[in-house]
C-alpha cells in the first residue's frame, strides 16, 4: 500500500511531501502516457524534486542492470534505459 501525502508530511514535513507529490505519477493514466509525462514535466520540477527524480532513475537503472525484473528481455531493458535517459536529459 502507498503512503498518503498526509503521512509523508507528518513524518518528513510539508516540503518533502510536496517534492514527492511533484514526482508521483498519476496512476489513473495509461503507462505510456505516464512515461511521456515524466519527460515533459522533468524541466519544470523544483530543485529538490529534480534530485529525487535523478536518484530514483539511478536506483531503477541499477536494479534493471544488476537484478533484471522477471520477464524482462534485453530489448525491454534497452527501452527502459533509453526512456530513463530521456527523463534525465530533460532535467535542468
N, C-alpha and C positions, 0 to 999 in steps of 0.2 A: 504494500500500500504506500501511496505517496505521502508526503508531508505537506500540510496546509501552509499557506502564507502566514497565517496567524501563529502557527507552531514555529516556523522559521524565525519570525520576528521576536517571539518570546525567548527563543533560545539564543539567537545571534544578533538581534537588533533589526530595526527597520531598514537600515542601509543595506545590509546583507540580503534581507528578504526582497528588497526592491531590485537588487542586481540579479538575484536568482530568477525573479519574475521576468526580467528582460531576456534571459536566455532560455526560458522554458518554452518548449514547443506547444502549439495548440493541437492537442491530440485528436480533436474532432476533425481535423483536416486530413486528407489523404497523404500518405507517406511522401510521395513525390513533391507535393505542394509544400509540405513542411520543410523538406530538404532545400527547396528553392528559396523559401522564405528565410532560411538561415543565411544563405549567401546574400540575399537582398538586405537583410537587417544588420548584418555584421558592421557595415560602416557607420551605423547610427547608434551603436551601443555606447554606454558610458565607459570611461576608462576601466572601472572595476569589473564591469560585465565583460569587457574585452578580455581581461585576464582570465576570468572564469571560462569563457568560450575557448581560449587558447589552451588552457590547462586541460579542459575536457577533451578537446580534439587530440592533444598529445597522448593523454591516457587511453583514449579509444584506439588510436593508431597502434600504440604499443600492444594493446590487447589483441587487435587483429593480427599483428605481426607475430607475437610470441604465444598466443593462445587463441588461435583462429576459432571463431564460433562454429559449432557443429553445423554441417551442411553448406558451409561457405567454400566455394571452389576458388581457384586462383583469379578467375575473371571477376567474381564478386568482390574479392579483396582489392583488386586493382581499381574497380569502380568506386569503392569506398575511399581509397586513398586519393583518387582524382577529385572526388567531391569534397573531401576534407581540405584538400589544398585550395580549392575554390573559396571555401569559407574563410580559411586563414588569410589568403591573399586579399580578401575583401575587408579585413580588419584594418583600421587606420594605423 
